[in-house]
Amino acid sequence: MPTVPTYECGGREAHRHEHPAATQPTTHALSLAWALTAALTLTACSQSSSGTPTPTQGTTAETTTTSAKTSTSNTASATPITDIDPCTLLNPDERAQLGNLGEGERKDLLGALGCDWGAGASHHVTIDLNDKLGIQDLRDPGGTSVDLTVNGRKARKIPGNKQAGTTGMCEFGLEIGPSARALIIVVSSDTEQSCQIADQAAQIFEPKLPKS
């Protein structure tokens, strides 16, 4: 399995590369999948704010109580995702349904929780759990995205295309909250095949995900 390089905060388009042809090794396709995941996650860099916060006037007890409430709220909002091991989201029968996928390999990236399953030289399925970005943050430079629902949950599917340099890939985002999502990435030699697998994967993953 290829190692995903470490990226600094910056423009995401620089990390998109043309998808390799079907005759090239699948390891290159997997590298593309994780390069795209890294690029998507990098958008979190733009959400940080600058400046030094100034506390409002009040007693020490009030300040402490407010801080405690904020800390509790932040912990509660992070728990639904941080408590999940993404590699446990597919059992052996489900891996077989998605094209005889092998055992999952943990692939956490820039604070997001991820797992990748491969089916030899055929295709790879990746899931990325992110509690900083929602499905509305998914970039679609090729204009191929489709908004839909899966069992009542908001979702966005983005088939790969030449303009975006993602031919053979299909992304499927499932909403977990306004700023949280599960992103399924399928890579094969054919975009239509990848999206068919992504559709199946979304049906399997969706009931196992928390809702805000």
C-alpha positions in Angstrom: 0.0 0.0 0.0 1.4 3.4 -0.9 2.2 5.9 1.9 0.3 9.2 1.8 2.6 12.2 1.9 2.2 14.9 4.5 0.7 18.2 3.2 0.9 21.7 4.5 -2.1 23.9 4.4 -2.6 25.4 0.9 -4.5 25.1 -2.3 -6.3 21.9 -2.8 -6.2 21.9 -6.6 -2.5 21.4 -6.6 -3.0 17.9 -5.1 -5.4 16.7 -7.8 -3.7 14.5 -10.5 -5.0 12.8 -13.6 -6.4 9.4 -12.9 -4.2 6.7 -14.4 -5.4 4.6 -17.3 -6.8 1.1 -16.6 -3.6 -0.5 -17.8 -1.6 1.2 -15.0 -1.0 -0.4 -11.6 -3.9 -0.2 -9.1 -1.5 1.2 -6.5 -1.4 4.4 -8.6 -5.2 4.6 -8.4 -5.1 4.1 -4.7 -2.5 6.9 -4.4 -5.0 9.1 -6.2 -7.8 8.2 -3.9 -5.8 9.2 -0.8 -4.3 12.3 -2.5 -7.9 13.5 -3.1 -8.9 12.7 0.5 -5.9 14.8 1.6 -6.9 17.6 -0.7 -10.5 17.5 0.6 -9.4 17.6 4.2 -7.0 20.5 3.6 -10.1 22.8 3.2 -10.3 22.6 7.0 -7.3 24.9 7.1 -9.4 27.8 5.7 -11.9 27.4 8.6 -9.4 28.4 11.3 -9.8 32.0 12.7 -7.1 34.4 13.7 -6.8 36.8 16.6 -6.7 36.6 20.4 -10.1 36.1 22.1 -10.9 38.7 24.8 -12.9 37.4 27.8 -16.0 39.2 28.8 -16.4 40.7 32.2 -17.8 38.5 34.9 -16.9 36.5 38.0 -14.4 33.7 38.0 -17.2 31.2 38.7 -19.2 32.4 35.7 -16.1 32.2 33.4 -15.3 28.7 34.7 -18.9 27.5 34.2 -19.0 28.9 30.7 -15.7 27.2 29.8 -16.9 23.9 31.2 -20.1 24.1 29.2 -18.2 24.9 26.0 -15.8 22.0 26.7 -18.6 19.6 27.3 -20.4 20.8 24.1 -17.2 20.3 22.0 -16.6 16.9 23.4 -20.2 15.8 22.8 -20.1 17.0 19.1 -16.9 15.1 18.4 -17.8 11.9 20.1 -20.2 10.4 17.4 -17.3 10.2 15.0 -14.2 9.9 17.2 -15.6 6.8 18.9 -15.9 4.9 15.5 -13.3 2.6 14.2 -14.0 3.0 10.4 -12.5 -0.4 9.6 -15.3 -2.1 11.6 -18.0 -0.6 9.3 -17.8 -3.5 6.9 -18.2 -7.1 7.9 -17.0 -10.1 5.7 -20.4 -10.5 4.0 -20.6 -6.8 3.2 -17.0 -6.8 1.8 -18.1 -9.7 -0.4 -21.1 -7.7 -1.6 -18.8 -4.9 -2.6 -16.6 -7.0 -4.9 -14.7 -9.3 -2.6 -12.9 -6.7 -0.7 -10.0 -7.7 1.5 -9.4 -6.7 5.2 -9.5 -3.0 5.9 -6.4 -1.0 6.5 -6.6 2.0 8.8 -5.8 5.3 7.0 -6.3 8.3 9.3 -5.5 11.6 7.6 -5.2 15.1 9.0 -7.6 14.5 11.9 -10.1 12.5 9.8 -10.6 8.8 10.5 -10.2 6.6 7.4 -10.1 3.0 6.3 -9.3 1.4 2.9 -10.4 -1.9 1.5 -8.9 -3.4 -1.7 -10.1 -6.0 -4.2 -6.8 -6.8 -5.8 -6.3 -5.0 -9.1 -10.0 -4.4 -9.6 -11.0 -1.6 -7.3 -10.6 0.1 -3.9 -13.2 1.4 -1.4 -12.2 4.1 1.1 -14.3 5.8 3.8 -13.2 9.0 5.5 -15.0 10.3 8.6 -14.6 14.0 9.1 -16.0 16.1 12.0 -14.8 19.4 10.5 -16.3 19.4 7.0 -19.9 18.7 5.7 -21.1 17.4 2.4 -21.5 21.0 1.2 -17.7 21.4 1.4 -17.1 18.8 -1.3 -15.5 20.4 -4.3 -16.9 19.7 -7.8 -14.8 21.4 -10.4 -16.3 19.2 -13.1 -19.9 20.0 -12.3 -21.0 16.4 -12.1 -22.3 16.4 -8.5 -25.8 15.1 -7.7 -27.6 15.8 -4.4 -29.8 13.0 -3.1 -30.9 11.2 0.0 -30.0 7.8 1.4 -32.6 6.4 3.8 -33.6 10.0 4.5 -30.0 11.2 5.1 -28.7 14.0 2.9 -26.0 12.9 0.5 -23.9 14.2 -2.5 -22.4 12.0 -5.2 -19.6 13.2 -7.5 -18.7 11.0 -10.4 -15.2 11.4 -11.6 -14.5 13.3 -14.9 -11.7 14.4 -17.1 -12.0 18.1 -16.3 -11.3 17.4 -12.6 -8.7 14.7 -13.4 -10.7 12.1 -11.5 -11.7 9.7 -14.3 -12.4 6.2 -12.7 -13.3 7.7 -9.3 -16.6 8.2 -7.6 -17.1 10.2 -4.4 -20.2 9.7 -2.2 -20.7 12.0 0.8 -23.1 11.2 3.6 -24.1 13.9 6.0 -23.5 13.2 9.7 -24.1 16.8 10.7 -23.8 20.4 9.4 -20.0 20.2 9.7 -19.5 16.4 9.7 -19.6 13.8 7.0 -18.7 10.3 5.9 -17.0 10.4 2.5 -16.9 7.2 0.4 -14.3 7.1 -2.4 -14.2 4.3 -4.9 -11.5 3.9 -7.5 -11.5 1.5 -10.4 -10.7 1.7 -14.1 -14.2 2.9 -14.9 -16.2 5.8 -13.4 -19.6 4.1 -13.9 -18.4 1.0 -12.2 -17.0 3.0 -9.3 -20.3 4.9 -8.8 -22.2 1.6 -8.9 -20.0 0.3 -6.1 -20.3 3.6 -4.2 -24.1 3.4 -4.4 -23.9 0.0 -2.8 -21.4 1.1 -0.2 -23.6 4.1 0.8 -26.5 1.7 1.5 -24.3 -0.4 3.7 -22.5 2.4 5.6 -25.5 4.7 6.1 -27.4 2.8 8.9 -24.1 2.6 10.8 -23.4 6.3 11.0 -24.6 8.7 13.7 -27.0 11.5 13.0 -26.9 15.0 14.5 
